[in-house]
Amino acid sequence: MPRAILILMIAAFAACSSAPEREQARVCRMTIPPLNPEGARIAVLRAVETDTNEVRVDYVVESGGRSRQRWVLCRFAEIPRSAIQPALEGLTTDEGEVPGASVYLMERFWLNTPDSLEADPGGAS
């Protein structure tokens, strides 16, 4: 009996530990649309946790008849705002660091809106 309880506890811990990572990946994907031209087609290639509080999303953007592979690296606060919402602290793209004020404005006026959920290029991931 104790072995079964231990197995259940390990499974529960594994399920809990992946939830924040999925939420961080979702938030990071949602930063992609405002970083690219309006109306661009975006296809997420992969999202990987590069560090405890970092997620990198590789994607392809198609705009104006041109296709280009890009990436965004999202840094999150060690202490999230809530159990379900990580706090975005910084963004770096293949073009360089996104200024802190822009990250703040993106989080305040884009990431917390229904429009950002609809624009999530990874949708059902």
LUMLUM-608735 format. One record per atom (N, C-alpha, C, O): residue in one letter; x, y, z. Coordinates in steps of 0.05 Angstrom, whole numbers, padded with zeros to 5 digits, always signed. Layout:
AXYZ
...
//
This chain:
M+00016-00024+00000
M+00000+00000+00000
M+00017+00026+00000
M+00011+00044-00016
P+00038+00028+00017
P+00054+00052+00016
P+00067+00058-00011
P+00070+00081-00019
R+00074+00036-00025
R+00086+00040-00052
R+00066+00053-00071
R+00074+00070-00087
A+00041+00045-00070
A+00020+00056-00087
A+00016+00086-00081
A+00013+00102-00099
I+00017+00093-00056
I+00014+00121-00048
I+00038+00137-00058
I+00034+00159-00068
L+00062+00126-00056
L+00085+00140-00066
L+00083+00145-00096
L+00090+00166-00106
I+00074+00125-00111
I+00071+00128-00140
I+00051+00149-00146
I+00055+00165-00165
L+00029+00150-00132
L+00008+00170-00136
L+00019+00198-00130
L+00013+00217-00144
M+00035+00200-00109
M+00046+00226-00101
M+00066+00236-00123
M+00066+00260-00130
I+00082+00218-00134
I+00101+00226-00155
I+00086+00234-00180
I+00093+00254-00192
A+00065+00220-00187
A+00049+00227-00210
A+00035+00254-00207
A+00034+00270-00225
A+00025+00259-00183
A+00012+00285-00177
A+00032+00308-00178
A+00026+00329-00189
F+00056+00303-00168
F+00077+00324-00169
F+00085+00330-00198
F+00088+00353-00205
A+00088+00309-00214
A+00095+00313-00242
A+00074+00329-00257
A+00080+00346-00273
A+00049+00323-00251
A+00027+00338-00264
A+00027+00367-00256
A+00023+00385-00272
C+00031+00372-00230
C+00032+00400-00220
C+00055+00415-00231
C+00052+00439-00237
S+00078+00403-00233
S+00102+00418-00242
S+00100+00426-00271
S+00113+00445-00279
S+00085+00412-00288
S+00084+00419-00316
S+00063+00441-00321
S+00064+00454-00342
A+00044+00445-00303
A+00023+00465-00307
A+00035+00493-00310
A+00028+00508-00328
P+00053+00502-00292
P+00065+00529-00295
P+00081+00531-00321
P+00080+00552-00334
E+00095+00510-00329
E+00110+00511-00353
E+00092+00515-00377
E+00098+00530-00395
R+00069+00501-00377
R+00050+00504-00399
R+00039+00532-00400
R+00036+00544-00421
E+00034+00543-00376
E+00023+00571-00375
E+00044+00591-00384
E+00037+00610-00398
Q+00069+00587-00376
Q+00090+00604-00386
Q+00093+00603-00416
Q+00096+00623-00429
A+00091+00579-00427
A+00093+00575-00457
A+00070+00589-00470
A+00073+00602-00491
R+00046+00587-00458
R+00022+00601-00470
R+00026+00631-00470
R+00021+00644-00490
V+00034+00642-00448
V+00039+00671-00446
V+00060+00680-00465
V+00057+00700-00479
C+00081+00664-00468
C+00103+00671-00486
C+00093+00671-00515
C+00100+00689-00531
R+00077+00651-00522
R+00066+00650-00550
R+00048+00675-00555
R+00048+00685-00577
M+00034+00683-00535
M+00016+00706-00538
M+00031+00732-00542
M+00018+00752-00550
T+00057+00733-00536
T+00072+00758-00541
T+00079+00760-00571
T+00087+00782-00580
I+00077+00739-00586
I+00086+00739-00614
I+00070+00757-00632
I+00082+00773-00647
P+00043+00757-00632
P+00028+00774-00651
P+00036+00804-00650
P+00040+00816-00671
P+00038+00816-00626
P+00045+00845-00626
P+00074+00850-00634
P+00081+00873-00640
L+00091+00830-00635
L+00119+00833-00643
L+00122+00831-00673
L+00145+00835-00683
N+00101+00826-00687
N+00102+00821-00716
N+00081+00839-00730
N+00063+00849-00718
P+00084+00842-00757
P+00065+00858-00772
P+00036+00848-00769
P+00031+00824-00767
E+00018+00867-00768
E-00011+00860-00766
E-00019+00843-00790
E-00011+00850-00813
G-00034+00822-00786
G-00043+00805-00807
G-00023+00784-00815
G-00029+00768-00833
A+00000+00783-00803
A+00020+00763-00810
A+00010+00735-00802
A-00003+00732-00782
R+00018+00715-00817
R+00011+00688-00810
R+00034+00677-00794
R+00058+00679-00801
I+00028+00665-00771
I+00048+00656-00752
I+00043+00626-00747
I+00021+00617-00741
A+00065+00611-00748
A+00064+00582-00742
A+00085+00576-00721
A+00109+00580-00726
V+00077+00567-00698
V+00095+00560-00677
V+00109+00533-00683
V+00095+00514-00689
L+00135+00533-00682
L+00150+00509-00687
L+00154+00493-00661
L+00151+00468-00661
R+00162+00507-00640
R+00166+00493-00614
R+00168+00513-00592
R+00175+00537-00596
A+00163+00504-00568
A+00167+00520-00544
A+00183+00503-00524
A+00176+00480-00519
V+00205+00514-00514
V+00222+00499-00496
V+00228+00516-00471
V+00233+00540-00473
E+00229+00503-00449
E+00237+00516-00424
E+00268+00516-00424
E+00280+00494-00424
T+00280+00539-00425
T+00309+00541-00426
T+00322+00543-00399
T+00345+00537-00395
D+00306+00552-00379
D+00315+00555-00352
D+00289+00553-00335
D+00267+00552-00346
T+00292+00554-00309
T+00269+00551-00292
T+00247+00572-00298
T+00224+00566-00297
N+00255+00596-00304
N+00236+00618-00308
N+00239+00630-00336
N+00233+00654-00340
E+00248+00614-00355
E+00250+00623-00383
E+00238+00603-00402
E+00240+00579-00399
V+00225+00614-00422
V+00213+00598-00444
V+00221+00610-00470
V+00219+00635-00474
R+00230+00594-00489
R+00237+00603-00516
R+00217+00591-00535
R+00212+00567-00534
V+00206+00608-00552
V+00187+00598-00573
V+00199+00604-00600
V+00205+00628-00607
D+00203+00584-00616
D+00212+00586-00644
D+00187+00586-00662
D+00169+00570-00658
Y+00187+00604-00681
Y+00163+00605-00699
Y+00171+00615-00726
Y+00193+00626-00730
V+00153+00612-00745
V+00156+00623-00772
V+00134+00644-00776
V+00111+00639-00770
V+00142+00667-00787
V+00123+00688-00793
V+00123+00692-00823
V+00144+00694-00836
E+00099+00694-00834
E+00096+00699-00863
E+00081+00725-00866
E+00059+00729-00857
S+00094+00744-00879
S+00082+00771-00883
S+00093+00783-00909
S+00117+00781-00915
G+00075+00795-00924
G+00084+00808-00949
G+00097+00789-00969
G+00115+00797-00984
G+00088+00764-00969
G+00099+00745-00988
G+00126+00733-00980
G+00138+00718-00994
R+00136+00741-00956
R+00162+00732-00946
R+00157+00715-00921
R+00140+00721-00905
S+00174+00694-00918
S+00173+00677-00895
S+00199+00679-00881
S+00221+00679-00893
R+00198+00680-00854
R+00222+00683-00838
R+00220+00668-00812
R+00199+00669-00799
Q+00241+00654-00805
Q+00241+00640-00779
Q+00250+00659-00758
Q+00270+00674-00761
R+00235+00660-00735
R+00242+00679-00713
R+00240+00664-00687
R+00232+00641-00685
W+00247+00678-00665
W+00244+00667-00638
W+00240+00689-00618
W+00247+00712-00623
V+00228+00682-00596
V+00224+00700-00573
V+00231+00685-00548
V+00223+00662-00545
L+00245+00698-00530
L+00253+00687-00504
L+00239+00703-00483
L+00243+00727-00481
C+00222+00690-00467
C+00207+00704-00446
C+00219+00697-00419
C+00224+00673-00413
R+00223+00717-00403
R+00232+00713-00375
R+00210+00720-00356
R+00196+00740-00359
F+00206+00702-00337
F+00184+00705-00317
F+00195+00709-00289
F+00217+00699-00283
A+00180+00723-00273
A+00188+00727-00245
A+00188+00701-00230
A+00172+00683-00237
E+00205+00698-00211
E+00206+00673-00195
E+00180+00669-00180
E+00171+00646-00177
I+00168+00691-00171
I+00143+00689-00157
I+00121+00699-00176
I+00120+00723-00183
P+00103+00681-00185
P+00081+00689-00203
P+00061+00707-00190
P+00059+00708-00165
R+00045+00721-00206
R+00024+00738-00195
R+00003+00722-00181
R-00008+00731-00160
S-00003+00698-00191
S-00022+00680-00179
S-00014+00652-00187
S+00006+00648-00201
A-00029+00632-00177
A-00023+00605-00183
A-00026+00598-00212
A-00014+00579-00223
I-00042+00615-00227
I-00047+00609-00255
I-00035+00629-00274
I-00036+00625-00298
Q-00025+00652-00264
Q-00015+00672-00283
Q+00014+00680-00276
Q+00019+00693-00256
P+00033+00671-00293
P+00061+00679-00289
P+00065+00708-00295
P+00050+00720-00311
A+00084+00720-00282
A+00090+00749-00285
A+00113+00752-00305
A+00136+00744-00300
L+00107+00763-00329
L+00127+00767-00350
L+00146+00790-00341
L+00137+00812-00334
E+00172+00784-00340
E+00192+00804-00332
E+00208+00815-00355
E+00217+00838-00354
G+00211+00800-00376
G+00228+00809-00398
G+00225+00793-00423
G+00216+00770-00422
L+00232+00805-00446
L+00230+00792-00472
L+00255+00799-00488
L+00265+00821-00488
T+00265+00778-00501
T+00286+00782-00520
T+00277+00767-00546
T+00266+00746-00544
T+00282+00780-00569
T+00275+00767-00594
T+00300+00764-00611
T+00322+00772-00602
D+00298+00752-00634
D+00320+00750-00652
D+00331+00777-00661
D+00353+00779-00671
E+00315+00798-00656
E+00324+00825-00663
E+00335+00841-00639
E+00344+00864-00642
G+00335+00829-00615
G+00346+00841-00591
G+00327+00843-00568
G+00305+00832-00569
E+00336+00857-00548
E+00320+00860-00523
E+00296+00879-00528
E+00299+00900-00540
V+00273+00871-00517
V+00249+00889-00518
V+00250+00907-00494
V+00253+00896-00471
P+00248+00933-00496
P+00250+00951-00473
P+00229+00944-00452
P+00207+00936-00458
G+00237+00948-00427
G+00220+00942-00404
G+00193+00955-00405
G+00173+00943-00398
A+00192+00980-00414
A+00166+00995-00416
A+00148+00981-00436
A+00123+00979-00431
S+00159+00971-00458
S+00143+00957-00478
S+00132+00930-00467
S+00110+00923-00473
V+00149+00917-00451
V+00140+00892-00439
V+00117+00897-00419
V+00097+00883-00419
Y+00120+00918-00403
Y+00099+00926-00384
Y+00073+00932-00399
Y+00052+00922-00391
L+00075+00948-00420
L+00051+00956-00435
L+00038+00931-00448
L+00014+00929-00450
M+00055+00914-00459
M+00044+00889-00472
M+00029+00872-00451
M+00007+00862-00457
E+00041+00869-00428
E+00028+00853-00407
E+00002+00866-00398
E-00018+00853-00394
R+00003+00892-00393
R-00020+00906-00382
R-00043+00909-00402
R-00066+00905-00395
F-00037+00915-00427
F-00058+00922-00447
F-00062+00901-00469
F-00080+00904-00485
W-00046+00880-00469
W-00050+00859-00489
W-00054+00831-00477
W-00074+00818-00482
L-00035+00823-00461
L-00036+00795-00450
L-00061+00790-00433
L-00069+00767-00431
N-00072+00810-00421
N-00095+00806-00403
N-00121+00812-00417
N-00141+00820-00404
T-00122+00808-00443
T-00147+00814-00458
T-00157+00789-00472
T-00141+00771-00478
P-00183+00788-00478
P-00194+00765-00493
P-00181+00764-00521
P-00179+00742-00533
D-00174+00787-00533
D-00162+00787-00560
D-00136+00771-00561
D-00130+00758-00580
S-00121+00773-00539
S-00095+00759-00539
S-00100+00728-00539
S-00084+00713-00551
L-00121+00720-00525
L-00127+00691-00525
L-00134+00681-00552
L-00126+00659-00561
E-00150+00697-00567
E-00158+00690-00594
E-00135+00690-00613
E-00135+00675-00633
A-00115+00708-00608
A-00092+00711-00626
A-00069+00692-00620
A-00049+00692-00634
D-00072+00675-00599
D-00051+00656-00591
D-00044+00638-00615
D-00060+00622-00623
P-00020+00642-00626
P-00012+00626-00650
P-00009+00596-00644
P-00007+00580-00663
G-00008+00589-00619
G-00005+00560-00612
G-00031+00548-00603
G-00033+00525-00597
G-00052+00565-00603
G-00079+00558-00596
G-00083+00534-00578
G-00084+00538-00554
A-00086+00511-00589
A-00093+00487-00574
A-00069+00472-00563
A-00072+00450-00553
S-00045+00484-00564
S-00021+00469-00555
S-00021+00468-00525
S-00003+00456-00513
//
